[in-house]
Amino acid sequence: MSEDARRSRLVMIALLATVALVVVVALIVVFTRGGAAQFDEDTPEGVVQRYSQAVVEGDTRTALEYLPPDVAEYCERVTPGTEDRRVTLLQTTERDDSARVEVLIATVYGTGPLGSDEYETEGVFELVAADGGWLIETAPWELAICFDSAAQ
């Protein structure tokens, strides 16, 4: 085998090894990256996060625990849609006895020829301080579990 052929073969092996290494590193990064950050459950952000997770998962019973008792007991229940939703925290304004949590809600309706069909809206949660924690008085309509009550 000539010297040029040997050099070409070594370059090809080095190139394939580099590509394989990049693919392995990319797979490791994709499969080991963490999920969404969990906020402390005693903060307005944590309450909104857990309520939103419960609504998205269809767990109305858990979601009702984050509403004031009078609202949770007497509200007319609605079933949230089955669309895939992602909720992203935008901003929180906390006062002594109330809080306002602004979120971005992305709703995915499936896939089309150019990718997923989705739209984004901004929503606001209004919370009230209660027993050392927070309860949701109002939620954006996309995440509401009560109809015609304070929690919609």
N, C-alpha and C positions, 0 to 999 in steps of 0.2 A: 504494500500500500504506500502510495506516495505521501510525502510530507504535507502537501496541500489537502489531500483527502483526509488525512488524520486530523489536521487543524479544523477542517469543516465539520468533521464528525464531533470533535470536542466542543466546538461552538454550538452545534445543534443540541448536544446533550446539556450543555450549560443553559441554553435558552429554554428547553423543555423543563429542566429542573426549576428554573426561576418562575416559569408560568405555573407549575404545580405548586410551588411554595406560595405564590400570590393567591391562588385558588383556595388553598388550605387556610391561610390567614383570613381571607374574606369569609369563609364558612364559619370559622371560629368566632369572628366578630358578630356575624349575624345571629348565631345560635346562643351566644352568651351575653348579649346585651340585655340590660335590665328592662323591666317594664316601667310603667308610669310610677313616679315617686309617690309614696303614700304620705299624705299629710297627717298630722296629729289629729286624732278623732275629737279632741276638745277645741279645735279651731274652726272658724267658719268654713275655711277651705276643706278641712277634713270632713265636716258634716255634708257639705255639698258633694264632695267626691264619693262618699259612701252612699248617699241618697241616689246620686246619678248612676252609680254602679248597680244598685238594687233595681232601679227603674229599667235600665238597659237589659238587665238579666231577667226581667219579668217578675222580680220578687217584691210584689206589692206589700206584703206583710212587713218586710224589713223597711221598705221606703216609708211606710206609715209611722214608724217609730221616730222618724226625724221631723214629723209635723207636730204642732201643738195638739195636746190631747182633744180639745174641743173640735178642732178641724178634722183630725184623724177619725174621731168617733162618728161625726155627723156628715161627713162629706159624701157626695154621690160619686162612687168610684168609676173611673174610666180605665180601660185597658190601653196602655201605651202601645204604639205601633210596633211592628216587628222589624222595622228598618234597623240597619246597623248604624249606631250613633257613636261618635267620639266627642268627648267634652274636654275642652282645654281651658285652663284658668287664664284669665286676662288680667284681672285686677281685683283687689279686695280693699274695701274701706270699712274699717272697724271703729265703732264708737263704744261708749260704755255699755249700753243696753241694746244695741242693734248693729247689724253689719249688712253690707251690700257686696255680693260676690258676682263679678261680671265674668261670663264665660263665652267661649266660641263653641257652637254646636255644629258639628259636621254630620249630615244625614246622608247615608249611602243607600241608594235604591237599586243596586244591581250593576250590571256591566253593559256597556254599549259597544259599538264598533271602535270607539276611540278611548276606551277605558271605562272606569266606573262612573255611574251617574250619581252625582252628589251635589249638595248645596250646603253653604255655611250661613249661619245666622248668629248674631250676638244675642245673648240672653242675660237676664239678671235674676239672681236669687236674693230675696230679702229675708234676713234672719233676725231673730229676737233672742236675747240672752235669757236662759231659763235654767235654774238649779245648777249653776256652775258650768253649763254647756250652752249649746246653741240649737234652736229649732227653726225650721224653714216655714216662714209665713206665706211667701209666694215663690213660685217656680216658673221658669219659662214654659210656654204652652207645650213645647216638644217633650218636656219631661214631667208634665203634670200628671198626677194620678187621681185628682179630684176634679169634678166638674162643678161649676157654679158655686165655688167656695173661695175662701181666702187663699187656699193653696193652689191656685191655678195660674 
